[in-house]
């Protein structure tokens, strides 16, 4: 029970490299978050937010998150969301202004193999949907699977999960920023 309580705790870490502030948000985003206090740690004009370890977000968390992004936007910050967890993708699809003026660069998509009963989350880059009128999830093989015929299937409703993707998305890639993101990402 103690470990479960610790896993729920909201944590935000920051690291600034040149003009990019990299933030990692973890745990549950609820009324006990420190988003507003984190504003003074954000020096870069570009803010890359890793959301891979956000496990849940409630209505108070959504309100604080939207207000926080509005504050960042008011300070002329360029916001990029990377490694969005499935619960974040669900909020992006449900809440009209959940990403504010920000851009999603990558997100986790749920996959399942019925042959080996394997569930996995796979990181998907927005660029992989470039030029698609109707987003189709990439075909993947399970990382932990020994079956020769393993074929991971996307484990959600495509139209609903990918609803946030703009048409013809991901065609512009900032190579310099991509290098910085990769160097700062865990």
N, C-alpha and C positions, 0 to 999 in steps of 0.2 A: 504494500500500500504506500510505503514511503517513497519508493522509486517512481510509482505512478504519479504521486503528487509533484515530485521534482520534474518529471517529464512534461507536466502541464505548464510549468512556470514560463512566463514570457521573458525572452532574452533578446537584446539587440546589441550586436557588436559592430564596430566601425573601424575602418582603415582607410586612410587617404593616400593616394599615390598620384603625384603631380596634380592634375585638376579633376581627378575622379575620386569620389568618396564611395567606397564599397561597404554596403550594410548587409548584415546577415540577421534575419529575423527568425526566431525559433520559438516553438511551443504554442501556447494558446493565446490568441489575441482577444482579450476580453476587457472588462473595466479596470483590471489591474495591469495595464500596459504602461510603458514609459516612452511612448512615441513622442509626445509633446516635449519631454525633457531631452530627447535625443537631438532636437533641432540644432542646438548649439555645437554639436559634434560634427555637423555636416558642412565641411569647408568647400568641397569641390563644386564646380558648376555643373558637372554631370554626376548623378547619383545612381549607382547600380545596386539594386536591392535583390538579394538572394532570398527567395521564399520557400526553398526546398524543405525546410524543417518546420513549417507552420502546420500544426496538426488540426487546429480548429479555430474558428473565428465566430464570435457571437454578435448579436445586434449592437451592443455597446462598442465592441471592437471594430465593427464595420463603420460606425459613426466616427470613432476616433481616427481610424485609418483614412477615411475620406477627408476629414478636416486636416489631418497631417499632410496628406498629398496636396491639398489646396494651399497650405502654408508653404510647402516646398515650391509649388508652382508660383506663388506670389513673390518668392525670392528668386525667380527666374532660373530655377534648377531644371536641368534636362533629366528626366526620370526614365530609367530602364528597369524593367522587372525581368529577372532571370530565374530559371529553375523553379517555376511556380508549382507548388504542390497541387494535387487534385482538389483540395478544399479551397484553395485560392482560385483555381480555374472555375469552380462552381460559383464563387462569389462574383467573379468577373462577368459571368453569364447572367447572374441574377440581379446585381446591383448596377444600375445605369451608369453611374460615374465612379465606379470602384477603382479604375486606374487613372482617373483624372486626365491630365494631359500626357501621362506616361505611355510608354510602349512596352509591350511584352516581346521579349527576345527568344525565350525558351520556356518550356513547361513539361511537366511529367504527365504521361498518358498511361492509363491502366491497360495491361494486356493479360491474357489468360490462354493457356494451352489445355484443351480438354483431354488430350492424349496422356499428358503427364501430370495433370492437375496442378499446374504451376501458375502462380500469379506473380507478376512483376510490374514495376513502374519503369517506363523508359523515357529518357530525356529526349524531347523533340525540339529541334530548332525551327523557328518560324520560317526560315529560308526554305525548308523542305516543302512548304506549301506554295511556293512562288508560282504564280501563273495558273493555279487551279481555280476553276469556277466553283467547284464543290470540293472542299477539303476531304482528302482520303488519307487515313493513317498509314504510315510506312509499314511495310511487311517486315517482321522481325523474327529472329530465332531466339528461344529462351536461353539466357546466359547460364542458368543452372540445370539445363536439360540434357539428358543423355540419349533421348530418342532421336533416331535418324530423321524421322518424319515430323519432328516437332515444328509446329507452325503456330506461333503466338497470334492470337486474334485480339483485335481491339475490344476491350471489355467495358464498353459504355455505348450510349447512343450517339453515333457520329455527329448528326446534325445538332444535337443539344450540346455535346461537349465542345465542339469546334465552332459554336455559334459566335464566339467573340472574334474569330479570325476575320479580318477584312479581306475582301476579294483581292486577288493578285498580290498577296502580301509577301513581305520578306525579300523584295528584289534589291533593296539598298542595304549593303552590309558595310559598316564602318570598320575596316580592317585594323586600324590602330586601336580603336576602342575594344575590338574583339580580343586583341593581344593582352590588353590591360585586364579585361574581364578574366581571361584564362589564367593570367599570372596571379590574380588575387583570389580566385575561386579555390575553395578547399579541395 
